[in-house]
């Protein structure tokens, strides 16, 4: 639909879905130090990316 492209609906929806996945690992950040917080977020994102890679089908062209 035109309004979805015009408002950026899909982009926002995808961002909200990713944040929900990120929060699935816990609502709060356990680390107190800013550098440790950054590392914790990086680890969470790496885990999400790994889970997505495991769940993504590999499409192979036949013939």
PDB file as gemmi writes it, atoms N, CA and C in Angstrom:
CRYST1    1.000    1.000    1.000  90.00  90.00  90.00 P 1                      
ATOM      1  N   UNK A   1       0.837  -1.178   0.000  1.00  0.00           N  
ATOM      2  CA  UNK A   1       0.000   0.000   0.000  1.00  0.00           C  
ATOM      3  C   UNK A   1       0.885   1.246   0.000  1.00  0.00           C  
ATOM      4  N   UNK A   2       0.369   2.269  -0.615  1.00  0.00           N  
ATOM      5  CA  UNK A   2       1.120   3.515  -0.753  1.00  0.00           C  
ATOM      6  C   UNK A   2       1.460   4.137   0.598  1.00  0.00           C  
ATOM      7  N   UNK A   3       0.490   4.139   1.508  1.00  0.00           N  
ATOM      8  CA  UNK A   3       0.718   4.801   2.794  1.00  0.00           C  
ATOM      9  C   UNK A   3       1.821   4.119   3.595  1.00  0.00           C  
ATOM     10  N   UNK A   4       1.993   2.812   3.412  1.00  0.00           N  
ATOM     11  CA  UNK A   4       3.057   2.111   4.139  1.00  0.00           C  
ATOM     12  C   UNK A   4       4.431   2.549   3.646  1.00  0.00           C  
ATOM     13  N   UNK A   5       4.562   2.698   2.336  1.00  0.00           N  
ATOM     14  CA  UNK A   5       5.837   3.181   1.792  1.00  0.00           C  
ATOM     15  C   UNK A   5       6.062   4.637   2.169  1.00  0.00           C  
ATOM     16  N   UNK A   6       5.014   5.428   2.125  1.00  0.00           N  
ATOM     17  CA  UNK A   6       5.111   6.862   2.391  1.00  0.00           C  
ATOM     18  C   UNK A   6       5.492   7.142   3.846  1.00  0.00           C  
ATOM     19  N   UNK A   7       4.964   6.350   4.780  1.00  0.00           N  
ATOM     20  CA  UNK A   7       5.231   6.580   6.202  1.00  0.00           C  
ATOM     21  C   UNK A   7       6.435   5.801   6.714  1.00  0.00           C  
ATOM     22  N   UNK A   8       6.967   4.883   5.913  1.00  0.00           N  
ATOM     23  CA  UNK A   8       8.085   4.065   6.380  1.00  0.00           C  
ATOM     24  C   UNK A   8       7.637   2.982   7.345  1.00  0.00           C  
ATOM     25  N   UNK A   9       6.413   2.514   7.168  1.00  0.00           N  
ATOM     26  CA  UNK A   9       5.816   1.542   8.087  1.00  0.00           C  
ATOM     27  C   UNK A   9       6.658   0.280   8.217  1.00  0.00           C  
ATOM     28  N   UNK A  10       7.102  -0.281   7.104  1.00  0.00           N  
ATOM     29  CA  UNK A  10       7.836  -1.546   7.150  1.00  0.00           C  
ATOM     30  C   UNK A  10       9.179  -1.393   7.852  1.00  0.00           C  
ATOM     31  N   UNK A  11       9.846  -0.284   7.625  1.00  0.00           N  
ATOM     32  CA  UNK A  11      11.128  -0.041   8.285  1.00  0.00           C  
ATOM     33  C   UNK A  11      10.938   0.028   9.792  1.00  0.00           C  
ATOM     34  N   UNK A  12       9.932   0.751  10.213  1.00  0.00           N  
ATOM     35  CA  UNK A  12       9.646   0.883  11.641  1.00  0.00           C  
ATOM     36  C   UNK A  12       9.232  -0.466  12.230  1.00  0.00           C  
ATOM     37  N   UNK A  13       8.425  -1.209  11.489  1.00  0.00           N  
ATOM     38  CA  UNK A  13       7.964  -2.510  11.956  1.00  0.00           C  
ATOM     39  C   UNK A  13       9.137  -3.471  12.144  1.00  0.00           C  
ATOM     40  N   UNK A  14      10.070  -3.465  11.191  1.00  0.00           N  
ATOM     41  CA  UNK A  14      11.242  -4.340  11.311  1.00  0.00           C  
ATOM     42  C   UNK A  14      12.107  -3.946  12.501  1.00  0.00           C  
ATOM     43  N   UNK A  15      12.257  -2.651  12.719  1.00  0.00           N  
ATOM     44  CA  UNK A  15      13.053  -2.181  13.861  1.00  0.00           C  
ATOM     45  C   UNK A  15      12.400  -2.592  15.178  1.00  0.00           C  
ATOM     46  N   UNK A  16      11.087  -2.485  15.258  1.00  0.00           N  
ATOM     47  CA  UNK A  16      10.381  -2.889  16.474  1.00  0.00           C  
ATOM     48  C   UNK A  16      10.502  -4.392  16.704  1.00  0.00           C  
ATOM     49  N   UNK A  17      10.458  -5.171  15.637  1.00  0.00           N  
ATOM     50  CA  UNK A  17      10.597  -6.623  15.763  1.00  0.00           C  
ATOM     51  C   UNK A  17      11.991  -6.988  16.273  1.00  0.00           C  
ATOM     52  N   UNK A  18      13.019  -6.297  15.788  1.00  0.00           N  
ATOM     53  CA  UNK A  18      14.390  -6.561  16.247  1.00  0.00           C  
ATOM     54  C   UNK A  18      14.563  -6.187  17.717  1.00  0.00           C  
ATOM     55  N   UNK A  19      13.959  -5.083  18.126  1.00  0.00           N  
ATOM     56  CA  UNK A  19      14.050  -4.688  19.533  1.00  0.00           C  
ATOM     57  C   UNK A  19      13.355  -5.718  20.417  1.00  0.00           C  
ATOM     58  N   UNK A  20      12.263  -6.286  19.936  1.00  0.00           N  
ATOM     59  CA  UNK A  20      11.575  -7.327  20.697  1.00  0.00           C  
ATOM     60  C   UNK A  20      12.475  -8.552  20.848  1.00  0.00           C  
ATOM     61  N   UNK A  21      13.186  -8.909  19.782  1.00  0.00           N  
ATOM     62  CA  UNK A  21      14.128 -10.032  19.850  1.00  0.00           C  
ATOM     63  C   UNK A  21      15.248  -9.729  20.840  1.00  0.00           C  
ATOM     64  N   UNK A  22      15.727  -8.500  20.818  1.00  0.00           N  
ATOM     65  CA  UNK A  22      16.799  -8.109  21.730  1.00  0.00           C  
ATOM     66  C   UNK A  22      16.335  -8.202  23.178  1.00  0.00           C  
ATOM     67  N   UNK A  23      15.096  -7.799  23.433  1.00  0.00           N  
ATOM     68  CA  UNK A  23      14.557  -7.847  24.789  1.00  0.00           C  
ATOM     69  C   UNK A  23      14.249  -9.270  25.239  1.00  0.00           C  
ATOM     70  N   UNK A  24      14.181 -10.217  24.304  1.00  0.00           N  
ATOM     71  CA  UNK A  24      13.934 -11.611  24.667  1.00  0.00           C  
ATOM     72  C   UNK A  24      15.077 -12.167  25.515  1.00  0.00           C  
ATOM     73  N   UNK A  25      16.255 -11.571  25.412  1.00  0.00           N  
ATOM     74  CA  UNK A  25      17.404 -12.004  26.209  1.00  0.00           C  
ATOM     75  C   UNK A  25      17.424 -11.340  27.578  1.00  0.00           C  
ATOM     76  N   UNK A  26      16.430 -10.542  27.858  1.00  0.00           N  
ATOM     77  CA  UNK A  26      16.342  -9.875  29.154  1.00  0.00           C  
ATOM     78  C   UNK A  26      16.050  -8.400  28.969  1.00  0.00           C  
ATOM     79  N   UNK A  27      15.214  -7.886  29.832  1.00  0.00           N  
ATOM     80  CA  UNK A  27      14.818  -6.483  29.729  1.00  0.00           C  
ATOM     81  C   UNK A  27      15.942  -5.535  30.127  1.00  0.00           C  
ATOM     82  N   UNK A  28      16.768  -5.953  31.058  1.00  0.00           N  
ATOM     83  CA  UNK A  28      17.780  -5.054  31.607  1.00  0.00           C  
ATOM     84  C   UNK A  28      19.186  -5.467  31.192  1.00  0.00           C  
ATOM     85  N   UNK A  29      20.063  -4.496  31.241  1.00  0.00           N  
ATOM     86  CA  UNK A  29      21.478  -4.753  31.012  1.00  0.00           C  
ATOM     87  C   UNK A  29      22.109  -4.972  32.382  1.00  0.00           C  
ATOM     88  N   UNK A  30      22.814  -6.073  32.541  1.00  0.00           N  
ATOM     89  CA  UNK A  30      23.372  -6.427  33.844  1.00  0.00           C  
ATOM     90  C   UNK A  30      24.610  -5.599  34.193  1.00  0.00           C  
ATOM     91  N   UNK A  31      25.381  -5.228  33.182  1.00  0.00           N  
ATOM     92  CA  UNK A  31      26.635  -4.516  33.426  1.00  0.00           C  
ATOM     93  C   UNK A  31      26.371  -3.069  33.844  1.00  0.00           C  
ATOM     94  N   UNK A  32      27.268  -2.534  34.662  1.00  0.00           N  
ATOM     95  CA  UNK A  32      27.141  -1.144  35.109  1.00  0.00           C  
ATOM     96  C   UNK A  32      28.096  -0.213  34.377  1.00  0.00           C  
ATOM     97  N   UNK A  33      29.252  -0.723  34.035  1.00  0.00           N  
ATOM     98  CA  UNK A  33      30.260   0.071  33.335  1.00  0.00           C  
ATOM     99  C   UNK A  33      29.828   0.273  31.877  1.00  0.00           C  
ATOM    100  N   UNK A  34      29.933   1.492  31.339  1.00  0.00           N  
ATOM    101  CA  UNK A  34      29.505   1.735  29.954  1.00  0.00           C  
ATOM    102  C   UNK A  34      30.191   0.836  28.922  1.00  0.00           C  
ATOM    103  N   UNK A  35      31.476   0.554  29.113  1.00  0.00           N  
ATOM    104  CA  UNK A  35      32.170  -0.336  28.176  1.00  0.00           C  
ATOM    105  C   UNK A  35      31.617  -1.755  28.266  1.00  0.00           C  
ATOM    106  N   UNK A  36      31.319  -2.192  29.468  1.00  0.00           N  
ATOM    107  CA  UNK A  36      30.741  -3.523  29.655  1.00  0.00           C  
ATOM    108  C   UNK A  36      29.322  -3.589  29.100  1.00  0.00           C  
ATOM    109  N   UNK A  37      28.579  -2.495  29.227  1.00  0.00           N  
ATOM    110  CA  UNK A  37      27.232  -2.446  28.661  1.00  0.00           C  
ATOM    111  C   UNK A  37      27.289  -2.579  27.146  1.00  0.00           C  
ATOM    112  N   UNK A  38      28.243  -1.885  26.545  1.00  0.00           N  
ATOM    113  CA  UNK A  38      28.411  -1.973  25.095  1.00  0.00           C  
ATOM    114  C   UNK A  38      28.750  -3.401  24.687  1.00  0.00           C  
ATOM    115  N   UNK A  39      29.646  -4.029  25.425  1.00  0.00           N  
ATOM    116  CA  UNK A  39      30.027  -5.410  25.124  1.00  0.00           C  
ATOM    117  C   UNK A  39      28.831  -6.343  25.275  1.00  0.00           C  
ATOM    118  N   UNK A  40      28.017  -6.120  26.293  1.00  0.00           N  
ATOM    119  CA  UNK A  40      26.846  -6.966  26.518  1.00  0.00           C  
ATOM    120  C   UNK A  40      25.848  -6.846  25.363  1.00  0.00           C  
ATOM    121  N   UNK A  41      25.625  -5.635  24.896  1.00  0.00           N  
ATOM    122  CA  UNK A  41      24.718  -5.434  23.766  1.00  0.00           C  
ATOM    123  C   UNK A  41      25.286  -6.084  22.506  1.00  0.00           C  
ATOM    124  N   UNK A  42      26.592  -5.960  22.294  1.00  0.00           N  
ATOM    125  CA  UNK A  42      27.226  -6.593  21.132  1.00  0.00           C  
ATOM    126  C   UNK A  42      27.061  -8.111  21.180  1.00  0.00           C  
ATOM    127  N   UNK A  43      27.187  -8.684  22.357  1.00  0.00           N  
ATOM    128  CA  UNK A  43      27.015 -10.132  22.503  1.00  0.00           C  
ATOM    129  C   UNK A  43      25.580 -10.528  22.186  1.00  0.00           C  
ATOM    130  N   UNK A  44      24.623  -9.759  22.686  1.00  0.00           N  
ATOM    131  CA  UNK A  44      23.212 -10.063  22.398  1.00  0.00           C  
ATOM    132  C   UNK A  44      22.923  -9.991  20.909  1.00  0.00           C  
ATOM    133  N   UNK A  45      23.438  -8.966  20.261  1.00  0.00           N  
ATOM    134  CA  UNK A  45      23.216  -8.810  18.819  1.00  0.00           C  
ATOM    135  C   UNK A  45      23.882  -9.952  18.053  1.00  0.00           C  
ATOM    136  N   UNK A  46      25.077 -10.354  18.475  1.00  0.00           N  
ATOM    137  CA  UNK A  46      25.762 -11.470  17.815  1.00  0.00           C  
ATOM    138  C   UNK A  46      24.956 -12.758  17.964  1.00  0.00           C  
ATOM    139  N   UNK A  47      24.365 -12.970  19.139  1.00  0.00           N  
ATOM    140  CA  UNK A  47      23.531 -14.156  19.342  1.00  0.00           C  
ATOM    141  C   UNK A  47      22.298 -14.132  18.444  1.00  0.00           C  
ATOM    142  N   UNK A  48      21.660 -12.979  18.347  1.00  0.00           N  
ATOM    143  CA  UNK A  48      20.481 -12.858  17.486  1.00  0.00           C  
ATOM    144  C   UNK A  48      20.863 -13.134  16.035  1.00  0.00           C  
ATOM    145  N   UNK A  49      21.981 -12.573  15.594  1.00  0.00           N  
ATOM    146  CA  UNK A  49      22.430 -12.805  14.220  1.00  0.00           C  
ATOM    147  C   UNK A  49      22.731 -14.276  13.978  1.00  0.00           C  
ATOM    148  N   UNK A  50      23.328 -14.932  14.970  1.00  0.00           N  
ATOM    149  CA  UNK A  50      23.644 -16.362  14.829  1.00  0.00           C  
ATOM    150  C   UNK A  50      22.366 -17.196  14.761  1.00  0.00           C  
ATOM    151  N   UNK A  51      21.401 -16.883  15.615  1.00  0.00           N  
ATOM    152  CA  UNK A  51      20.130 -17.605  15.582  1.00  0.00           C  
ATOM    153  C   UNK A  51      19.428 -17.403  14.244  1.00  0.00           C  
ATOM    154  N   UNK A  52      19.477 -16.189  13.720  1.00  0.00           N  
ATOM    155  CA  UNK A  52      18.866 -15.928  12.419  1.00  0.00           C  
ATOM    156  C   UNK A  52      19.574 -16.703  11.315  1.00  0.00           C  
ATOM    157  N   UNK A  53      20.891 -16.785  11.395  1.00  0.00           N  
ATOM    158  CA  UNK A  53      21.647 -17.522  10.380  1.00  0.00           C  
ATOM    159  C   UNK A  53      21.313 -19.012  10.433  1.00  0.00           C  
ATOM    160  N   UNK A  54      21.120 -19.537  11.622  1.00  0.00           N  
ATOM    161  CA  UNK A  54      20.777 -20.951  11.756  1.00  0.00           C  
ATOM    162  C   UNK A  54      19.377 -21.236  11.227  1.00  0.00           C  
ATOM    163  N   UNK A  55      18.482 -20.276  11.368  1.00  0.00           N  
ATOM    164  CA  UNK A  55      17.101 -20.486  10.959  1.00  0.00           C  
ATOM    165  C   UNK A  55      16.796 -20.085   9.530  1.00  0.00           C  
ATOM    166  N   UNK A  56      17.783 -19.530   8.821  1.00  0.00           N  
ATOM    167  CA  UNK A  56      17.559 -19.089   7.453  1.00  0.00           C  
ATOM    168  C   UNK A  56      17.794 -20.247   6.492  1.00  0.00           C  
ATOM    169  N   UNK A  57      16.834 -20.458   5.623  1.00  0.00           N  
ATOM    170  CA  UNK A  57      16.950 -21.546   4.657  1.00  0.00           C  
ATOM    171  C   UNK A  57      17.947 -21.176   3.565  1.00  0.00           C  
ATOM    172  N   UNK A  58      18.698 -22.159   3.138  1.00  0.00           N  
ATOM    173  CA  UNK A  58      19.629 -21.950   2.038  1.00  0.00           C  
ATOM    174  C   UNK A  58      18.942 -22.399   0.760  1.00  0.00           C  
ATOM    175  N   UNK A  59      18.806 -21.490  -0.169  1.00  0.00           N  
ATOM    176  CA  UNK A  59      18.095 -21.779  -1.410  1.00  0.00           C  
ATOM    177  C   UNK A  59      19.118 -22.164  -2.473  1.00  0.00           C  
ATOM    178  N   UNK A  60      18.911 -23.335  -3.049  1.00  0.00           N  
ATOM    179  CA  UNK A  60      19.822 -23.844  -4.067  1.00  0.00           C  
ATOM    180  C   UNK A  60      19.044 -24.033  -5.359  1.00  0.00           C  
ATOM    181  N   UNK A  61      19.572 -23.488  -6.427  1.00  0.00           N  
ATOM    182  CA  UNK A  61      18.921 -23.621  -7.728  1.00  0.00           C  
ATOM    183  C   UNK A  61      19.204 -25.008  -8.293  1.00  0.00           C  
ATOM    184  N   UNK A  62      18.163 -25.651  -8.763  1.00  0.00           N  
ATOM    185  CA  UNK A  62      18.298 -26.986  -9.342  1.00  0.00           C  
ATOM    186  C   UNK A  62      18.139 -26.872 -10.849  1.00  0.00           C  
ATOM    187  N   UNK A  63      19.094 -27.443 -11.567  1.00  0.00           N  
ATOM    188  CA  UNK A  63      19.110 -27.491 -13.036  1.00  0.00           C  
ATOM    189  C   UNK A  63      19.283 -26.181 -13.698  1.00  0.00           C  
TER     190      UNK A  63                                                      
END                                                                             
